[in-house]
């Protein structure tokens, strides 16, 4: 049974082309995660820095260790420039999931972002994970809205 979670819409103060170029390339995201980890607790993403380690990326895929969960991986399976990036799990988790990152150009330096996640969870897993998924997807969307996309290359 599919469980769907949708984030709140977030405003990003960057051009949609810059946001899409960054989010559609896991190697750029991997560099940002590694930088956040190296900066430690004083950075703007302490939860990320504390929970994720051993990040390995290519343009289309990433794997990483999440403390308390284990190794996870995702791959980009669809890109629709500049408005959609579709991700899927790489089979390391005991359930299948998809994530859609949707972008909307709302004017110069005003990009709107929404994340939708869908996971195939049995009833017990749904009861255990739905609240955490909702919280995690909203935290991810909020975190992505804080990235200075125009300054990252």
N, C-alpha and C positions, 0 to 999 in steps of 0.2 A: 504494500500500500504506500503510495507516494505521499510524503509530507513536504509541504511547500512553506517556505519562510521568505518574506519580502522585507527588505530594510526600509527605513525612512529615507526619503529623498534628501540628498546632501548637496549643498552648493559648494563648488570648487572655484576659486578665484584664479583660474587659468584657462587658456584657450583649449578648446576641445581637441585640437590636433596634438597639442603637447600631452594632454592626459591620455589620449588613445595610444600615442607612440610609446609612452612609458608602460601602461598597463598591458599592452599586447605583446610585451617582450619580457619573459620571465628572467632573462639574464640581468636586466636593469632592476627588476624587483629584488632579485637575490643580492645585488650589490647594496641596495637600500637596507635590507634586513641585516646584512652583515655589518654595515656601518652603525645601525641602531644597536646591535649587540655589543659592538666594541665601545660605543659611547657609554654604555652602562645605565644605571638607574636615573641619571640626571637628564635623560633625553625625553622627548615627547611621547615615546612609545614604550614605556617600561614593561607593560604586560607582554608585548611582543619580544622584547629583549630577554625577558626572564624565561619564556616558555619555548622558544624555538632555537634549535641549534643544528649543526651539521647540514647547512643549506647547500644544495647542489642544483645548479640551473643550466638550462640551455635556453634558446629563444622560445621553444615550444613546450618545455616541461620543467618541473621542479620536484625535488624530493627534500624532505627535512624531517628532523626528529622533533616531536612535541613532547615535552616533559610530562610524564604521567599518562601519555596516550601511546606513544611509539612512533614508528616511521610512517610518514604519509607522503603521498605524491599526487600531483595534478598535472594535467596536460591541457593545452589549448587545442580545442577541436574545431573551432569556427571563429573567424574574424569577419566582421562586416564594418569596414572603416567608414566613418569614425565613430560608429554608434553602438557596436556590440562586440563583446568578447565572451565566448562560451567555453567553459572549462568542465572537465570531467575528472573523476578520480582515476588513478592508474591501477586499481585493483588491490591495493595494499590494505584497505579497510574492509571489514566484514559486510559492508553494504555499498551499494552504488549511489553516486551522487552527481549532480550537475549544478553548476553555478553560472548565472548569466550576469555580466556586468554591463549595464545599460547606461549610455551617455546621451545627453541631450544638449545641443548648443542653444543656450538661452540668451546669447548676446556676447559681445567682446569680453573676454575674461570672466565669463559666467557659464560654467558647465555644470549641469545637474547629473548626479550619479545615483543609481539605484541598483541594489544587488538582490537577485532572486536565487535562492538555493532550493533544490529539490532532492530529497533523499528517499531511497526505498528502505523504509524501516518497518519492522514488524511492530505489533501493538506495544510490546514491552519496551523495545528500544525507543519507540516514539514517546512513551511516557517518561522515560529516563532522559532523553536528549532534546526534546522539542524546545524547552525553555532555554537550554544552553545554546542551541542553534540560533534561536531568536536573538539572544543577547550577543552572541559571537558575530552574527551577520551585521547587526547594527554597529557594533564596535569596529568591525572591519570597514564598513562604509564611512564611519566618522574618521577613522584613521586615514583612509585614502583621501578624504576631503582636506586633510591637513598637509599633504605633501606639496612642496613648492615645485610643481611640475615644470614651470618655465625655467628653472635654474638647474635642473638635473639633466645630464646628457649621458 
